Amino acid sequence: MLGRLLHYAREIFMQVNSTAFYSPYVAQRISTAPASSTSNSSAGTADQAAGRVSTYDFANMSPAQMQDTMNGLIRSGRMSFDDSSSLVGMIPTALAWAGGGTPSAAQLDSARNTPMDFLATLQAGIAGAQSRGDTHNAETLTRTLELLQRLQGTPSGVDVVA
């Protein structure tokens, strides 16, 4: 039953997000670091044109940012749909409100935009699944955690200044 529920949630998630506007250079901007610079004045101009490099930071990302990031990673082929299933339940929606009932717009906005540590949450999920002897869930969560750890700190986009 849980598998069927997850499948249904993924279908809704993808249907809702497939119609939304998506820009990987805006949606995936999580943390920024200035491009490296040198003492050469012409290099400074090049650095200014290069802009800022954005990197993935799954230890400090809001659920809304994670949703956009997952969609981009799936579209680019860097994440499978199955790997994303472990993360879908961590993204609050009005349809699946943990508090019961229907959330107010302010509650939903706060839940979707408050940064959380997805890496630690996955690790806790793995520990919980292992303690219950749920090897399938532990393996699924582990694959997702390993994927996010490989991407952690890697470039996700570049702001280009015209």
C-alpha positions in Angstrom: 0.0 0.0 0.0 2.8 2.4 0.8 4.4 1.7 -2.5 1.2 2.4 -4.3 0.8 5.7 -2.4 4.4 6.8 -3.2 3.7 6.0 -6.9 0.5 8.1 -6.9 2.3 10.9 -5.1 5.1 10.9 -7.7 2.6 11.0 -10.5 0.9 14.0 -9.0 4.2 15.7 -8.2 5.4 15.3 -11.8 2.1 16.4 -13.3 2.1 19.6 -11.3 5.7 20.4 -11.9 5.7 19.6 -15.6 3.4 22.6 -16.3 5.5 25.0 -14.1 8.1 27.4 -15.6 11.5 26.0 -14.9 14.9 27.7 -15.3 17.9 25.8 -13.9 19.9 29.0 -13.6 17.3 30.5 -11.3 15.7 27.6 -9.5 18.9 25.8 -8.6 20.8 28.8 -7.3 21.4 27.6 -3.7 24.7 29.1 -2.6 27.0 31.3 -4.5 30.7 31.9 -4.5 32.4 34.6 -6.5 34.5 33.4 -9.5 38.2 33.3 -8.8 40.1 36.5 -9.5 43.7 37.5 -10.2 45.6 40.8 -9.9 45.5 41.3 -13.6 42.9 44.1 -14.5 41.8 42.3 -17.7 41.3 39.2 -15.7 39.1 41.2 -13.3 36.9 42.2 -16.3 36.7 38.5 -17.3 35.7 37.5 -13.7 33.0 40.1 -13.7 31.6 38.8 -17.0 31.9 35.2 -15.7 29.6 36.1 -12.7 29.0 33.7 -9.8 29.1 30.0 -9.7 26.2 28.3 -7.8 26.7 25.0 -6.1 24.4 22.4 -4.7 24.0 22.5 -0.9 21.7 19.7 0.2 22.5 20.4 3.9 20.9 23.8 3.7 18.1 23.8 1.1 14.4 24.5 1.4 11.9 21.9 0.2 10.9 24.3 -2.6 14.5 24.5 -3.8 14.8 20.8 -3.5 11.7 20.3 -5.7 13.1 22.6 -8.4 16.5 20.9 -8.1 15.1 17.4 -8.4 13.1 18.4 -11.5 16.2 19.8 -13.1 18.3 16.7 -12.2 15.7 14.4 -13.5 15.3 16.4 -16.8 19.1 16.4 -17.2 19.4 12.6 -16.5 21.5 13.1 -13.5 18.8 11.7 -11.2 16.4 8.9 -11.9 12.7 9.1 -11.1 13.2 6.2 -8.6 16.0 8.1 -6.8 13.7 11.1 -6.4 11.0 9.1 -4.7 12.9 9.2 -1.4 12.8 13.0 -1.5 9.2 13.6 -2.6 7.8 12.9 0.8 10.0 15.6 2.3 8.3 18.3 0.3 5.2 19.6 2.0 2.1 20.1 -0.2 -1.5 21.0 0.7 -2.5 17.5 -0.4 -0.1 15.8 2.1 -0.1 18.0 5.1 1.5 16.4 8.1 -0.3 18.6 10.5 -3.7 17.3 9.5 -6.5 19.3 7.9 -5.7 21.9 5.4 -2.7 24.3 6.0 -3.0 28.0 5.7 -1.1 29.7 2.9 1.3 31.1 5.4 1.9 27.6 7.0 2.5 26.0 3.6 4.8 28.8 2.5 6.8 28.6 5.7 7.1 24.8 5.4 8.2 24.9 1.8 10.7 27.8 2.2 12.4 26.9 5.5 15.8 25.4 4.8 16.5 21.9 6.1 19.3 19.3 6.0 18.2 16.7 3.4 21.4 14.7 3.9 20.8 14.3 7.7 17.1 13.6 7.1 18.0 10.8 4.6 20.6 9.4 7.1 17.9 9.3 9.8 15.6 7.6 7.4 18.2 4.9 6.6 18.8 4.3 10.3 15.1 4.0 10.9 14.6 1.6 8.0 17.5 -0.5 9.2 16.2 -0.6 12.8 12.9 -2.0 11.4 14.6 -4.5 9.2 13.3 -2.7 6.1 16.2 -3.5 3.7 14.4 -2.3 0.6 13.7 1.1 2.0 17.2 1.4 3.5 18.7 0.6 0.1 16.5 3.1 -1.7 17.3 5.9 0.8 21.0 5.0 0.6 21.1 5.3 -3.2 19.5 8.7 -3.0 21.9 9.8 -0.2 24.9 8.7 -2.2 23.7 10.6 -5.2 23.2 13.8 -3.2 26.6 13.4 -1.6 28.2 13.1 -5.0 26.5 16.3 -6.2 27.1 18.2 -2.9 29.3 21.3 -3.6 29.4 20.7 -7.4 28.3 23.6 -9.7 24.6 23.8 -10.4 24.6 27.0 -12.5 26.4 30.2 -13.3 25.1 33.8 -13.1 26.3 35.6 -16.2 26.5 39.4 -16.0 25.9 41.0 -19.4 
